[in-house]
């Protein structure tokens, strides 16, 4: 049977804070920073709707644990690459590398220095994030949950406050500055990479110069050996001649 259209598809329309918005779905994204609005039903025009917003502590907890996992990945990699195995008598590829050790010390220094950004928390251990003996972090779920159920404004300061110096800045802000300094154009990695490339270039030129000297030395030695061989042949001929003459003299006698 032939079908007929009874309803025309249209965009969802709403007015938020006096601003008209339109969407192809009932979910409005980026209308308010950090907030997603889902339209449930149609309301009469100019009828105000009260929207209650609560903090998404689950997403916060995920972000914090993801940060801990990322830190542990870096810390474990540095520890492995700079370690020495006494049994196999072998060291990691970065053992003794001053740049890597400096990064390791800076990462730990960020955590060891307290922060004055929050009036409630001064260290990550206050919210359940502490460092283990191997240099990695562990999370106390109980303490972290208590912090997430408390003053979120102070918790935000502990992580992201942008202070005038390191002491008054949040911990994540400190790590951001450390990463920018390490990965920047004049940072540790770029400087170290340039230094290693220069060393490789210098070593290559030294090898080429050494190979040239070896070729010249070989050519000189071959020439000397050839002259020596010629001289030895002449001496052998002279020795044979002298021996022959002595034999002739003896025969004559």
URVENVEN-V775323 format. One line per field, one symbol per residue. ss: DSSP state (H for helix, E for strand, C for the rest). phi: phi as a letter, one per 20 degrees, with the letter a starting at -180 (. if undefined). burial: 1 if it has 9 or more other ideal C-beta (glycine too) atoms within 8 Angstrom, else 0. A space follows every 10 residues. Layout:
# URVENVEN-V775323
ss: ???
phi: ???
burial: ???
This chain:
# URVENVEN-V775323
ss: CCCCCCCCCC CEEEEECCEE EEECCCEEEE EECCEEEECC CCCCCCCCCC CCCCCCHHHH HHHHHHHHHH HHHHHHHHHH HCCEECCCCE ECCCCCCHHH HHHHHHHHHH HHCCCCCCCC CCCHHHHCEE ECCCCCEEEC HHHHHHHHCC CHHHHHHHHH CCCCCCCCCC HHHHHHHHHH HHHCCCCHHH HHHHHHHHHH HHHHHHHHHH HHHHHHHHHH HHHHHHHHHH HHHHHHHHHH HHHHHHHHHH HHC
phi: .fdcedcefc ffcbcclndf ccbfcedddm fcgmcdddfe becfgmefce deddfeffff ffffffffff ffffffffff fdeceffelc dffdfnffff fffffffffg ffefddfded cccfffdodc eefenedcde gfffffffee effffffged fdefbffedf ffffffffff ffeffdfgff ffffffffff ffffffffff ffffffffff ffffffffff ffffffffff ffffffffff fff
burial: 0000000000 0101010000 1010001100 0000001010 0000000000 0000001001 1001101100 1101110110 1110000000 0101100011 1111011101 1000101101 1001011111 0000111111 0011111101 0101111110 1010001111 1111101101 1100001111 1100000000 0000000000 0000000000 0000000000 0000000000 0000000000 000
